[in-house]
Amino acid sequence: MPISGELPELAATVLQPGFTGTTAPDWVRRRLAEGLGGVVLFARNVETPAQVAALTAQLRAERPDVIVSIDEEAGDVTRLESRHGSSRPGNLGLGAVDDPDLTEAVARDLGIELAQAGVTLNYAPDTDVNNNPHNPVIGVRAFGADPHLVARHGAAWIRGLQSAGVAACAKHFPGHGDTAIDSHHDVPVITHDHQRLAECELVPFRAAIAAGVQSIMTGHLVVPAYDPDQPATVSRRILTGLLREELGFAGLIVTDGIEMQGVRRAYGLEGATVRALAAGADAICVGGDHADERTALRLRDAIVAAVRAGELSEERLWDAAARVRGLAAWTAAGSGPAVGNPRSGAGGSLVGLAAARRAVKVTTTRYAPELPLTVAPHVVEFAPPRNIAIGAETPWGVGAPLSRLLPGTTSVRLDAASLDGVPDPAARVLAGTAARPLVLVVRDAHRHPWVTEALRQTLAVRPDAIVVEMGVPVAVSGGVHVATHGATRACGVAAAEIIAGLPVADRTAQALAA
């Protein structure tokens, strides 16, 4: 095929860059008019739903079929509600309830909200099987550790979101659940054989394809059973051989952030971009860290140069651009006013809060204090290192909602540094509590030795303490153990309601008003 004069426009079509600011920068508007196929929004671009709607309208004024993407998992990872925390429970909470109809309703509720804001592609749901409890980056983002549970809820989530006209994106293919390495920082290796992958990691992706998912996101991880040398994002054996040919996926393949170290360290930004397209990816997500025009132009020019040098076939680039345009057409076909309205109150999603309440599991021991509490407690929240996938620190915890339900509640947040070198962590935790009820809040306590040791020593003195686990619950501890299956605002409210005993009839007005 002769080299086309349309190469720069084709190369721009397959890029989905991020940018800074809450209005469309001049460079983004200019590049959209010249052929840029899409953009991705981050928390830094979001203030209010009305502001996002105005921003996306600016983008569409330059290119009506622009794909506007966002990474909105409606859980610990949230962009729309990053300033206050999500009013929905997240995937692990939905998996704990195990009601696919509820999962579909929550996703449709989110889809309507996204559609009204002008978002057309959501990089969700996470369909990884989180069967490694020490996974540092997936955890509560997954529906659970059972592949069939993840499959049925992933499919329900996709149906719900896409019924509102927003394209879903199953991730991180071929499965990021069974690893203890975060691909933001390094390259995870999934060592399982073909049979195990078929029976576990690939099960949710097959279900997602059967449910009609419009997009699948690649994972920056090596799977030697299919390709011992290349991460999935740049592996033709995995993207074309496995995903396209074996699983039969015909939709858009989009990369995880191309600047992540899982691919960037070995290939550089430009090299990873070209290799991903050659392997079978159709769209390049970039801009979490490199949200500027120069990066977008570097990648566009690298794609053009690769075609001219014979490193990337023009036919492959045309195919990728066609799939981007196909998704744009799918979203445009449903781009009228979203049918229905999100079931929201002053503080967010009502259906999401209802789901978060159902997700809570309470376990009591012989040391359990009587609930509901009648005396304002002291709350100690143990803050682990920030998960980079969450982005900017999103509010979480139980102290704030408890203080609204039980005036006089006090709270303190401790991190590893605050307890480093402290000979008696329990004394630090118990300082000032006297005989008041004690609430200890943790996230993935089992993954952080400093947290487990502080809990052990504190519970030896106060076995009646209430322990609220807002991560993946592995071990039960405390007089009362409350597992919320997520650290969203809705999860914190649900736990606080159990501890404070607010009558059901009064919950919505008081909890969501915050």
Buried (B, 14 or more C-beta within 10 A) or exposed (E): EEEEEBBBBBBBBBBBBBBEEBEBBEBBBEBBEEBBBBBBBBBBBBEEBEBBEBBBEBBBEBBEBBBBBBBBBBBBBBBBBBEBBBBBBBBBBBBBBBBBEBBBBBBBBBBBBBBBBBBBBBBBBBBBBBBBBEBBBBBBBBBBBBBBBBBBBBBBBBBBBBBBBBBBBBBBBBBBBBBEBBBBBBBBEBEBEEEBBBEBBBBBBBBBBEBEBBBBBBBBBBBEBBBEEBBBBBBBBBBBBBBBEBBEBEBBBBBBBBBBBBBBEBBBBBBBBBBBBBBBBBBBBBBBBBBBBEBBBBBBBBBBBBBEEEBBBBEBBBBBBEBBBBBBEBBBEBBEEBEEEBBBBEBBBBBBBBBBBBBBBBBBEEEBBEBBBEEBBBBBBBBBEEBEBBBEEBBBBBBBBBBBBBEEBBBBBBBBEBBEEBEEBBEBBBEEBEEBBBBBBBBBBBBBEBBBEBBEBBBEBBBBBBBBBBBBBEEBBBBBBBBBBBBBBBBBBBBBBBBBBBEEEEBBEBBBEB
